[in-house]
Amino acid sequence: MADLARIVAEIAGRMAHAKPRGTVADYIPELAKVSADHFGIAVIAADGTEHVAGDADTAFSIQSVSKLFALVEALSRGGDRVWDRVGREPSGSAFNSIVQLEAEGGRPRNPFINAGAIAVTDLIAQGTREGIGDILRLIRGLAGDDSIAVDGAVAYSEAATGFRNAALGNYMKAFGTIDGPVASTLDVYFHQCAIAMSCRQLARAGRFLAHGGVDPRSGRSVVSPERARRLNALMLTCGHYDASGEFAFQVGLPAKSGVGGGILAIAPGRASIAVWSPGLSPQGNSLLGTAALEELAQAMGWNVFNPDI
Ligand code: GLN
């Protein structure tokens, strides 16, 4: 796929100097230190060929992309019990919003907004701080890379300033959505968000979603084909918070973003794609990451509405 190599290189070349670059998240002080100049992209084709460019091997804070892996872990442990406490509808509200929780009986709209992710992580934490080890093991196994780790400074920075997340956790506890002590659930949540990965590692970890739940590297079934379809559906409808509709309109691929500026996108049957650029849109999604995915999807004809994909 010579074209893909050229397209990836060209996109990275354009994004290196593109303006405007968006605003780096500063509500987590440690993230505010990262330069908006970064841009990285990794595309792993179905045959395993890796096309990377820019800062593809620089680790960044995956933040809300971790919500996808935590959901996989919670589903594999508790099956559909997850859906007793979290919905599957786009929220139309900001990722850290509390406003729907009261009106909707403490049941978050979906697992990819903060409230929903905290409720999912609570199923993994089960009252201890150990759950982070299971999420990390899952990600390391998928990426085939044991060097992936939590950035302790980011986790600490988030815990020290995570008042909104604490409010969401406590509010859900009052409704009975959360079982464990809020403090230990939040501790696992802050640590999962602080996992640091490069675009290459993230794209490797996402490959099972592009191939019906099977990791093509190991041949191992990570999730059933049905679960892979459902995870992709959630990414398409809820993966970009209150800009999920806009992302589907612009790009047309299932994807999950994080305020560290990373996005994992899936071209079913074709590729697992990770992009990173720390400058964000007002809704908290990577500005250049989104632009790069739009260009790549257009150039390759990769979108879930293309009958020939
Ligand atoms: N750790 C971040 C938070 O809880 C994750 C948010 C995000 O990436 N959108 O605020």
Residues whose N, C-alpha, C, O or C-beta is under 5 A from the ligand:
A	BS01	LIG	Q63 S64 F95 N114 C193 S257 G258 V259 G284
